[in-house]
Amino acid sequence: MRLKHLALSLAVVMAAPVAVTAAQAEDGIYIPLFTYRTGPFAGSGIPIANGMADYLNMLNERDGGIGGIKLIVEECETGYDTKKGVECYETVKGRNPVIVNPYSTGITLQLIPKAAVDKVPILSMAYGLSASADGSNFPWIFNPPATYWDGASAFIRHVADVEGGFDKLKGKKIALVHLDAPFGKEPIPLLQALASDYGFELKFYPVPVAEMQNQTSLWLSIRRDRPDWIYMQGFGAMNPTAVKEASKIGYPMNRLVGNWWAGSDDDARPTGADAKGYTSLDLNAVGTNFPAIQDILKYVVDKGKSQVASKDKVGENFYNRAVFNSVIMAEAIRTAQRLTNKKVVNGEDVRRGFESLDISAARLKEIGLEGFASPIKLSCSDHNGHSGISLVEWDGTKWATVVASIQPIKDKVLPLIQSAAEDYVKANTGWPKRTEPCDKSS
C-alpha cells in the first residue's frame, strides 16, 4: 500500500494525553505509527490504526513495556497521502524512532532511500516493494511475512490446485483487477512471468482512484471477456464496490480471489449473503479467542484506552492484521535487547533484531497467539520469510478459513526478487553497499 492521494492536513494523534517530547523519547522506546483515520481509505485505516496501537499499549499496561522499558506510541495522520507520509517521517525522525511503519506502498517507496542514511529500519508488513525482501541490497527494509509476489504466486497455486494441476492452466484466462497505483501494480511482473511459464492468458483491469466506487463499466467488460479466474489487488472503497459489482453480473464468487488487503470484514459485509463464496488470501486468524487479544480487551479496551468504536470491532480481520504487525515490531525490539544487552535500544539495534527475528510456533503460543499466523524467520539476506498464506471464504456473515496454508511458488518468486533488487540498485546511481555486518550471535 500504496499511493499519492488527497492533500490532507498533517495531524498528530497521540496515544497518551500529553505531547511526546524529545526528552521523553530518550526515556523509552519511541514507536511512531503512520496511520490514516481520515480520507477515502479510512474504512481500512481505522481498524489498522486501532490494532497496532492497542497491542503496543497492552504491553505497556500489562508488562510495563518491553524488557521493563515503556513504549512511547505516537500516531501521525497521513490520510494515506504520500506527501503527508514523508512529512510525518521528517517530523518524527529527530526523536530517534526505533522503527517506522509507513503503512502505504507509496510512502514506503519514498522512504526506502532515507532508511540507510537515517539508520531507521522500515517495516512494510506484507506491502511495499517486493524486491526489498533482499536484505543484501536493502539492509534497512523488512517486509514479512510475504511479498505481493508471494501472494500472486499463492493465488496461481490455488488456481492450479482447483483446476487439477499447473498443466491445466494452459489456455485459461486469468484477470487482475487492481487499483491503478503502485500498490495495485505490484503483482504484475510476477503474474506476467507465470503466464509465460504456464501458458495462461493474462488480462488487466485497472481501477483509477477516482473511480473506486464507480466500477460498473469495468465489470461489464469482465462479463464480456469472461475470465476463468480473477485476482483482486484492491484496497479501501474499491473492494466492496468490486465484490458487489461481481455479484451483480453473476460472476462465480468462488473464482474471485482477493489479495490480503481485499479481505477486511467491510469488503464483503455490504454485499452480505450475495458475496458468499468470495475468497481472500490472509495472513492472520480472526476472532478474539486468543489470550493476547483477551489481554487487549482487559488492559486497554475495557479501560477506555482504545479508540475502537465498539468492542465487537476487536478481532475483525484488519484489526488482527495490525496486531500481528505490532507483534513483529515488539519481537524485533525484544530480540534487539537480547542481542545488545541493552534495555533502551535504537534503530541500529532493532535492525539487528529484525535480521535475527524468529517468531516460531512455540513463540506464538508463548505470547498468547497460538495458531494466529504462520511462523516468521528472517535472516541477513532474507528480510521477508515468504511464509505460508491462508485462504479465507466469506460465508455470508463472516470469514472462515478454507485452506490453512498455501506456499508461495518460491522457485519463481525468489529469482525475480533477486533480479529486481539488482535492477533497483543499478537504476539508483550511488546506491550504498551494505555496510552492516550480518549478525552471528542469534
C-alpha positions in Angstrom: 0.0 0.0 0.0 0.2 2.5 -1.6 -0.2 5.8 -3.4 -0.4 9.6 -3.7 -3.8 10.9 -2.9 -5.7 13.9 -1.4 -3.6 16.6 0.3 -4.8 16.4 3.8 -3.6 18.5 6.7 -0.9 16.9 9.0 -2.3 15.8 12.3 -0.7 14.0 15.2 -3.0 11.7 17.2 -1.4 10.8 20.5 -1.8 7.5 22.3 -1.2 9.4 25.5 -3.0 12.6 26.6 0.2 14.7 26.6 2.6 15.6 23.8 5.7 13.4 23.4 8.9 15.4 23.6 12.4 14.6 22.6 13.3 14.3 26.3 10.6 11.8 26.9 11.6 9.8 23.9 15.1 9.3 25.5 13.5 7.6 28.5 11.6 5.0 26.5 11.4 3.2 23.2 9.8 5.5 20.6 7.5 3.9 18.0 5.7 6.3 15.7 2.7 4.8 13.8 1.8 6.3 10.4 -2.0 6.0 10.3 -4.9 7.1 8.2 -8.1 7.5 10.2 -9.3 10.1 7.7 -9.7 10.2 3.9 -11.0 7.7 1.3 -9.1 4.7 2.8 -10.2 5.4 6.4 -12.5 2.4 6.4 -9.5 0.2 6.2 -7.1 2.5 8.1 -9.2 2.9 11.3 -9.1 -0.8 12.3 -5.4 -1.0 11.3 -4.6 2.0 13.5 -6.5 0.6 16.4 -5.0 -2.8 16.2 -1.4 -1.5 16.0 -1.8 0.9 18.9 -3.8 -1.4 21.1 -1.3 -4.2 21.2 1.6 -1.9 22.0 -0.4 -0.1 24.7 -1.4 -3.5 26.1 2.3 -4.3 26.5 2.7 -1.0 28.4 -0.3 -1.7 30.6 0.4 -5.3 31.3 4.2 -5.6 31.2 5.4 -2.0 31.6 6.6 -2.1 28.0 9.3 -4.4 26.6 12.1 -5.5 28.9 10.9 -3.1 31.5 11.1 -0.1 29.2 8.0 1.8 28.4 6.9 2.1 24.7 6.2 5.7 23.5 3.4 5.2 21.0 2.5 8.1 18.7 0.3 8.3 15.7 0.9 10.6 12.7 -2.0 11.0 10.4 -1.2 10.6 6.7 -4.6 10.5 5.1 -2.9 7.8 3.0 -1.2 10.6 1.1 2.4 10.1 0.1 3.5 13.7 0.6 1.9 13.7 4.1 3.6 10.4 4.9 7.0 11.9 4.1 6.2 14.9 6.2 5.4 12.6 9.1 8.7 10.9 8.6 10.6 14.2 8.7 8.7 15.2 11.8 9.5 12.0 13.8 13.0 11.1 12.7 14.6 13.6 15.0 13.0 11.8 18.0 15.1 8.7 17.4 12.4 6.2 16.4 13.5 2.6 16.6 11.3 1.7 13.6 8.9 3.4 11.1 5.7 1.9 9.8 4.6 3.7 6.6 1.5 1.5 6.1 1.5 2.6 2.4 3.4 1.4 -0.6 3.6 4.9 -2.0 5.1 6.2 1.3 7.4 3.2 1.6 8.9 3.8 -1.8 9.8 7.3 -0.8 11.3 6.3 2.5 13.5 3.4 1.2 16.4 5.7 0.2 16.2 7.5 3.5 16.4 4.5 5.8 20.1 3.7 5.4 21.0 7.4 5.8 19.0 7.9 9.0 19.6 4.5 10.4 15.9 3.8 10.9 14.6 0.4 9.9 11.4 0.4 7.8 8.7 -2.3 8.4 6.3 -2.6 5.5 4.4 -5.7 6.6 3.3 -7.6 3.5 3.2 -4.5 1.4 5.7 -2.1 -0.3 8.4 -3.0 -2.7 8.6 -6.8 -3.2 12.3 -6.6 -4.1 13.1 -5.1 -0.7 12.9 -8.7 0.7 16.5 -8.9 -0.5 18.4 -7.9 2.6 21.8 -7.8 0.8 20.6 -4.8 -1.2 18.0 -3.4 1.3 19.5 -3.9 4.8 17.2 -1.4 6.4 13.8 -2.6 4.9 11.8 -5.5 6.2 8.5 -6.8 4.6 7.5 -10.1 6.4 5.6 -12.4 6.2 5.0 -12.4 2.5 5.6 -10.2 -0.5 3.0 -9.3 -3.1 4.8 -11.6 -5.5 4.4 -14.4 -2.9 0.7 -13.6 -2.8 0.2 -13.6 -6.5 2.0 -16.9 -6.8 -0.1 -18.4 -4.0 -3.2 -17.4 -5.9 -1.9 -19.2 -9.0 -1.0 -22.2 -6.9 -4.6 -22.2 -5.6 -6.0 -22.0 -9.1 -3.8 -24.9 -10.2 -5.0 -26.9 -7.2 -8.6 -26.3 -8.1 -8.1 -26.9 -11.8 -6.2 -30.2 -11.3 -2.6 -29.2 -11.8 -0.3 -26.5 -13.2 -0.6 -28.1 -16.7 -4.3 -27.3 -16.6 -3.6 -23.6 -16.5 -2.7 -23.5 -20.2 -5.3 -21.6 -22.2 -7.1 -20.3 -19.1 -8.0 -16.6 -18.9 -6.9 -15.0 -15.7 -7.6 -11.4 -14.8 -6.1 -8.9 -12.4 -8.4 -6.3 -11.2 -6.2 -3.8 -9.5 -6.0 -0.3 -8.1 -4.3 1.9 -10.6 -1.5 2.8 -8.2 1.9 1.4 -7.2 0.3 -0.9 -4.7 -2.1 -2.3 -7.3 0.6 -2.8 -10.0 3.0 -4.7 -7.7 1.8 -8.3 -8.7 2.1 -7.6 -12.5 5.7 -8.7 -13.1 5.2 -12.0 -11.2 1.9 -12.7 -13.0 3.5 -12.0 -16.4 6.3 -14.4 -15.6 3.9 -17.1 -14.5 1.7 -16.6 -17.6 4.7 -17.1 -19.8 5.7 -20.3 -17.8 2.3 -21.9 -17.6 0.6 -20.7 -20.7 -2.4 -18.8 -19.4 -3.8 -15.6 -20.8 -3.5 -12.5 -18.6 -5.8 -9.6 -18.7 -5.6 -6.4 -16.7 -8.5 -4.2 -15.4 -7.1 -1.1 -13.6 -9.4 0.9 -11.3 -8.4 4.6 -11.1 -8.5 6.0 -7.6 -11.2 8.5 -8.6 -13.4 5.6 -9.9 -13.1 3.2 -6.9 -16.8 3.5 -6.3 -17.8 3.6 -9.9 -16.8 0.3 -11.5 -20.0 -0.7 -13.5 -18.4 -0.3 -16.9 -15.3 -2.3 -15.8 -17.4 -5.2 -14.7 -19.5 -5.1 -17.8 -16.2 -5.6 -19.7 -15.4 -8.5 -17.4 -18.8 -10.0 -18.2 -18.0 -9.7 -21.9 -14.4 -11.1 -21.6 -15.4 -14.0 -19.2 -12.2 -14.6 -17.4 -11.9 -18.0 -15.7 -10.4 -16.5 -12.5 -9.9 -13.0 -11.1 -7.3 -11.9 -8.7 -8.1 -8.6 -7.0 -5.3 -6.3 -5.7 -7.5 -3.7 -4.2 -7.8 -1.5 -1.1 -10.3 0.7 0.6 -13.6 1.6 -1.1 -12.5 -0.3 -4.3 -13.0 -3.7 -2.7 -16.7 -3.7 -1.5 -17.6 -2.0 -4.8 -15.9 -4.7 -6.8 -17.4 -7.5 -4.7 -20.9 -6.0 -5.2 -20.4 -5.5 -9.0 -19.1 -9.0 -9.4 -22.2 -10.3 -7.7 -24.4 -8.1 -9.9 -23.0 -9.6 -13.1 -23.3 -13.1 -11.8 -19.6 -13.8 -11.7 -18.8 -17.0 -9.8 -17.8 -15.7 -6.4 -15.5 -18.7 -5.6 -13.5 -17.7 -8.7 -12.9 -14.2 -7.4 -9.9 -14.1 -5.0 -8.7 -11.0 -3.2 -5.2 -10.1 -2.1 -4.9 -10.0 1.7 -5.8 -6.3 1.7 -9.1 -7.1 0.0 -10.2 -9.3 2.9 -11.5 -7.0 5.5 -14.9 -7.6 7.0 -16.2 -4.4 5.4 -15.0 -5.5 2.0 -17.6 -8.4 1.9 -20.2 -7.3 4.5 -22.0 -4.7 2.4 -22.9 -7.4 -0.2 -23.8 -9.8 2.6 -25.2 -13.2 1.5 -24.7 -12.4 -2.2 -20.9 -12.3 -1.5 -21.0 -15.9 -0.2 -18.0 -17.8 -1.7 -15.8 -14.8 -2.2 -12.3 -15.7 -1.1 -9.3 -13.8 0.0 -5.7 -14.5 0.8 -5.0 -13.9 4.5 -2.1 -13.7 6.9 -3.7 -13.9 10.3 -6.6 -15.5 12.2 -9.8 -13.6 13.0 -11.7 -13.5 16.3 -10.8 -12.8 19.9 -10.2 -16.4 21.1 -6.6 -15.8 21.8 -5.0 -14.9 25.2 -3.2 -11.9 23.7 -6.4 -10.5 22.3 -8.2 -11.1 25.5 -5.4 -9.1 27.3 -6.0 -6.2 24.8 -9.7 -6.3 25.9 -8.8 -6.5 29.6 -6.0 -3.9 29.8 -6.8 -1.5 27.0 -10.4 -1.7 25.6 -12.3 -2.3 28.8 -10.3 0.6 30.5 -11.3 3.0 27.8 -7.8 3.3 26.5 -8.6 2.3 22.9 -10.1 4.2 20.0 -12.2 1.3 18.8 -15.8 2.5 18.2 -17.2 -0.7 19.7 -15.9 -3.8 21.4 -17.1 -6.1 18.6 -14.6 -4.5 16.2 -11.8 -6.2 18.1 -10.9 -9.4 16.4 -12.0 -8.4 12.9 -9.6 -9.2 10.1 -7.8 -5.9 9.7 -7.7 -5.2 13.4 -6.0 -8.6 14.0 -3.7 -7.9 11.0 -2.5 -4.8 12.7 -2.0 -6.6 16.0 0.3 -9.0 14.1 2.2 -6.0 12.7 2.8 -4.8 16.2 3.8 -8.3 17.4 6.5 -8.3 14.7 7.8 -4.9 15.9 7.7 -6.0 19.6 9.6 -9.2 18.9 12.2 -7.4 16.9 12.7 -5.0 19.8 12.9 -7.8 22.3 15.4 -9.6 20.1 17.5 -6.4 19.8 17.5 -6.1 23.6 18.8 -9.7 23.9 21.5 -9.3 21.2 22.8 -6.0 22.6 22.3 -6.5 26.3 20.7 -3.0 26.2 17.2 -2.1 27.5 16.8 1.1 25.6 17.6 0.2 22.0 17.9 2.4 19.0 17.2 1.9 15.3 20.5 0.2 14.5 19.9 -2.3 17.3 16.4 -3.0 16.1 17.7 -3.6 12.6 19.9 -6.4 14.1 16.8 -7.6 15.9 14.9 -7.9 12.7 17.7 -9.9 11.0 17.7 -12.4 13.9 13.9 -12.5 14.2 12.4 -15.9 14.8 8.7 -16.0 15.7 8.3 -19.7 15.9 5.1 -21.6 16.5 6.3 -22.1 20.1 6.9 -18.3 20.5 3.4 -17.5 19.1 2.0 -19.8 21.8 4.1 -18.2 24.5 2.8 -14.7 23.6 -0.8 -15.9 23.5 -1.3 -16.2 19.8 -1.1 -19.9 19.1 -2.3 -20.6 15.6 -2.7 -16.9 14.9 -0.3 -16.8 12.0 2.5 -18.7 10.2 5.9 -18.5 11.9 8.4 -16.0 10.6 12.1 -16.4 10.5 14.3 -13.7 9.0 18.0 -13.5 8.2 20.7 -11.2 6.9 19.8 -12.0 3.3 16.1 -12.7 3.7 14.0 -9.9 5.1 10.7 -11.5 4.4 10.5 -15.2 5.2 8.0 -16.0 2.4 5.6 -17.7 4.8 2.6 -19.8 4.1 -0.6 -17.8 3.2 -4.1 -18.9 4.2 -7.3 -18.7 2.2 -10.5 -17.5 3.8 -14.0 -17.6 2.4 -17.0 -15.3 3.2 -19.9 -17.4 4.4 -22.4 -14.6 4.1 -21.7 -13.0 7.5 -18.1 -13.7 8.4 -14.8 -15.1 7.2 -13.9 -18.8 7.6 -10.6 -20.4 6.8 -10.8 -22.9 3.9 -7.1 -23.5 3.2 -4.8 -23.2 6.2 -1.6 -22.6 4.3 -0.7 -22.1 0.6 3.0 -22.0 0.0 4.3 -19.3 -2.4 5.9 -20.7 -5.6 9.4 -19.8 -4.3 11.4 -21.1 -7.2 9.6 -18.5 -9.3 9.5 -15.7 -6.8 13.0 -15.7 -5.3 14.9 -15.3 -8.6 12.6 -12.5 -9.6 13.2 -10.7 -6.3 17.0 -11.0 -6.7 17.0 -9.7 -10.2 14.6 -6.9 -9.4 16.7 -5.9 -6.4 19.8 -5.8 -8.6 17.9 -3.7 -11.2 16.8 -1.3 -8.5 20.4 -0.8 -7.3 21.7 -0.3 -10.9 18.9 2.2 -11.6 19.8 4.3 -8.5 23.3 5.6 -9.1 25.3 5.7 -5.9 23.1 3.3 -4.0 25.1 2.5 -0.9 26.5 -1.0 -0.5 25.6 -2.9 2.6 27.9 -1.8 5.5 26.0 -3.6 8.3 27.6 -7.0 9.1 25.4 -10.0 9.3 24.7 -10.9 12.9 26.2 -14.2 14.0 25.0 -14.1 17.6 21.4 -15.1 17.1 
